[in-house]
Amino acid sequence: SSLPAEIIQSIEIIKGGSGSGATGGIININTKRNKGRSSAGYAHTFGSFGLDKHALTFSRSAADWSGYLFLSKSYSRNDFQYKNHDEWNLPEKYAVRKFNDKKIYDLNLNLRHSNQYVNADYKLLFQDYSKKLPGTIQNPDFFKNSRQTGQTFRHFLTLAKSIHDY
């Protein structure tokens, strides 16, 4: 969802396993090369369950190189109302699931260089996330202030050479 459709040049589908993270296959999205262009964009998305997302994009390209940067911050409160079961013997008919917040920060960087000898493409995908852990439905305060946090770094370097006779 972070890639605008108008910048896609082609999509490759490679069936079968290729490493531990691609048991069913790989979908490789190749973007168009815009020579000598710069662009910047901002998007603000809001929605149900308190969703609030901000995203910035920057890109620059020249004859033999291009760069793309995507930054985003998203937050979701994720509280929702549910109906209590009669067998729980609770005084309220409805309750609210709390302590279910999620925060995600994303950074995607793509640098590409092409010359007569090689095409080099470097991608960095970074994510920092924090997810609160709600308690059980019958005891919503059980895990109060507990959370799961982490970061992921993924680096991809592709070197390719076109051989026109094959």
C-alpha distance (Angstrom), angle and dihedral (degrees) to the residues before:
residue distance angle dihedral
S1 . . .
S2 3.81 . .
L3 3.82 93.5 .
P4 3.81 116.1 80.1
A5 3.82 110.8 -133.3
E6 3.82 92.9 -130.0
I7 3.83 92.7 67.0
I8 3.84 95.0 54.6
Q9 3.81 114.6 106.6
S10 3.81 99.2 176.2
I11 3.79 143.3 -16.7
E12 3.80 122.2 -139.2
I13 3.81 122.0 -160.7
I14 3.80 115.6 -160.1
K15 3.81 112.2 -171.0
G16 3.78 124.1 -147.3
G17 3.77 134.4 33.0
S18 3.77 120.9 -43.7
G19 3.79 110.2 172.4
S20 3.78 130.8 -30.0
G21 3.82 96.2 -61.7
A22 3.81 98.0 49.5
T23 3.79 108.3 56.2
G24 3.81 94.9 147.8
G25 3.79 97.5 35.0
I26 3.78 143.1 -85.6
I27 3.80 132.7 -76.8
N28 3.82 108.7 -156.8
I29 3.83 115.3 -166.6
N30 3.82 113.6 -160.1
T31 3.79 116.1 -161.5
K32 3.81 127.7 -145.4
R33 3.78 121.0 -101.8
N34 3.79 112.7 -124.2
K35 3.77 108.6 -165.1
G36 3.80 115.9 -142.6
R37 3.79 97.8 -4.8
S38 3.78 133.8 129.0
S39 3.76 128.0 -167.7
A40 3.77 140.4 172.5
G41 3.77 130.9 -171.1
Y42 3.77 143.0 179.9
A43 3.80 129.5 -161.4
H44 3.78 131.0 -175.6
T45 3.79 118.2 -165.5
F46 3.76 127.3 -175.0
G47 3.76 131.5 173.4
S48 3.76 149.6 136.4
F49 3.82 123.7 -19.7
G50 3.82 90.3 29.3
L51 3.82 96.5 -63.9
D52 3.81 111.7 177.0
K53 3.82 118.0 170.4
H54 3.79 130.5 173.4
A55 3.81 121.7 -171.1
L56 3.81 133.1 -177.4
T57 3.80 125.6 -168.6
F58 3.80 129.8 -171.0
S59 3.78 128.0 179.0
R60 3.78 136.5 174.0
S61 3.76 130.3 177.8
A62 3.78 138.0 179.8
A63 3.78 135.6 176.5
D64 3.82 96.2 -70.7
W65 3.82 106.1 14.8
S66 3.78 142.2 40.4
G67 3.77 137.6 -175.7
Y68 3.80 134.3 -162.6
L69 3.81 128.4 -172.0
F70 3.81 126.3 -172.8
L71 3.82 122.4 -175.8
S72 3.78 125.0 178.6
K73 3.77 141.8 168.4
S74 3.78 120.2 -165.2
Y75 3.76 130.7 -178.0
S76 3.79 129.7 -176.1
R77 3.79 125.1 -176.6
N78 3.82 90.9 -160.7
D79 3.82 94.7 -168.6
F80 3.78 111.2 149.2
Q81 3.76 138.0 176.4
Y82 3.80 122.3 -118.5
K83 3.78 136.3 177.7
N84 3.81 117.8 -105.5
H85 3.80 115.7 -128.7
D86 3.79 117.1 -116.1
E87 3.81 92.3 -125.2
W88 3.82 90.6 61.5
N89 3.84 89.1 70.2
L90 3.79 93.4 -143.4
P91 3.81 120.7 156.9
E92 3.82 94.8 -132.4
K93 3.80 121.2 73.1
Y94 3.83 91.5 -152.5
A95 3.79 132.6 32.7
V96 3.82 134.1 -172.6
R97 3.80 123.3 -123.5
K98 3.82 104.7 -133.5
F99 3.80 137.4 178.0
N100 3.82 92.3 48.0
D101 3.85 99.2 121.0
K102 3.79 121.8 147.2
K103 3.82 129.5 -163.7
I104 3.78 123.3 -174.6
Y105 3.79 129.8 -179.8
D106 3.82 117.8 -168.4
L107 3.79 131.9 -170.1
N108 3.81 120.7 -178.7
L109 3.79 120.9 -179.4
N110 3.80 126.6 -177.8
L111 3.81 123.4 -176.7
R112 3.79 120.6 -179.8
H113 3.82 131.1 -176.9
S114 3.79 127.4 -178.3
N115 3.79 130.7 -174.0
Q116 3.80 137.0 150.8
Y117 3.80 92.3 -79.2
V118 3.79 106.8 41.8
N119 3.79 146.5 -2.3
A120 3.81 111.3 -134.4
D121 3.78 122.9 -167.7
Y122 3.82 125.0 -179.0
K123 3.81 123.5 -173.7
L124 3.79 128.7 -175.9
L125 3.79 120.3 -169.0
F126 3.80 115.2 -173.6
Q127 3.79 127.7 176.1
D128 3.80 131.5 178.5
Y129 3.79 114.8 -170.9
S130 3.77 140.3 177.5
K131 3.80 122.9 -172.2
K132 3.78 124.0 -178.6
L133 3.79 116.6 -137.5
P134 3.80 114.5 -131.9
G135 3.79 120.7 -148.3
T136 3.75 124.8 -117.2
I137 3.80 118.8 -66.7
Q138 3.81 91.5 -106.9
N139 3.83 93.4 45.5
P140 3.84 108.2 30.5
D141 3.83 94.4 171.3
F142 3.83 93.6 55.5
F143 3.84 96.1 101.1
K144 3.83 96.5 25.2
N145 3.83 111.0 162.8
S146 3.83 92.1 8.9
R147 3.78 116.5 130.3
Q148 3.75 144.5 171.1
T149 3.80 114.7 -131.4
G150 3.75 135.2 174.2
Q151 3.76 150.3 135.6
T152 3.76 133.6 -124.8
F153 3.80 126.5 -158.1
R154 3.78 119.6 -171.7
H155 3.79 122.1 -179.8
F156 3.80 123.9 -170.9
L157 3.79 124.8 -174.6
T158 3.79 118.9 -177.7
L159 3.79 123.5 -175.1
A160 3.79 116.2 -174.5
K161 3.78 137.9 172.5
S162 3.78 122.8 -164.3
I163 3.79 116.0 -135.8
H164 3.79 106.4 -163.2
D165 3.82 98.4 -167.6
Y166 3.83 94.3 62.2
